[in-house]
Amino acid sequence: MDRTQIYLTSHQTEALLQLSHTLHQGKSELIRSAINEFLSRRTVSNKLKKLRAARGLWKHRKDVLDIQKLRATFDRF
């Protein structure tokens, strides 16, 4: 592991300390876990997987407006 120094606000420090006591985990472990979660959400391949999984999600819904019909009603110049 690499050692990294970061600056936290007093609010962040206090919240991290309380969470550490509640979960019985070290602050470093909580920070690493938070960074891993952040990185997994921001990874391009992960986003692509989520987009592909959501493909067609609203396909059979009847309560969603048909965009093509809505666009046809617009006045165009």
C-alpha angles and dihedrals in degrees: 000000000000122000116233130181119216135177119232130189117246089252091053092047093050094045091048091050092050092047090048091055093044095050096034091233131126121257091242091053091051092049092050090048092050092049091049091051091047092049094047090054092049098045111114095221090051091052090050091051091052093048092050091048090052094049110126093006093138096033097115099034115123098192095066120092118248103242094202092056091044092052091050089061094058119103110242127193 
